[in-house]
Amino acid sequence: MKRLYSKEGDTLDDVFRDNEYEIYNQVLQSIKENYKGPVNRAIDVISISTKDIDYSISLNQEKFIPSLEKCIKFFEVIEEYEKCQECLDIIKELKKNKQEIEYGIN
């Protein structure tokens, strides 16, 4: 899990804004490394420490697709189309796996 630290006086929003690329990239990498794992398992993505409190971002599998869709929007804006394609490929596989589970296909 990636850890980010705030600068003196920074809020959580400041840390997010200053590290937006790193956060979205970490979301993609964490899902990419873990989406084939056990169902109903949460993964820890990133930890953010501010002066007063520590925050952590964790995702369960039902949040993988919505999170990847947010990553796509971000990576489109900065024209990182290879990362968009990685997200799309994982989404496609997740949807396929979900259908196989729902219909008992192995």
Order of alpha helices (4+ residues) and beta strands (2+ residues): beta-alpha-alpha-beta-beta-alpha-alpha
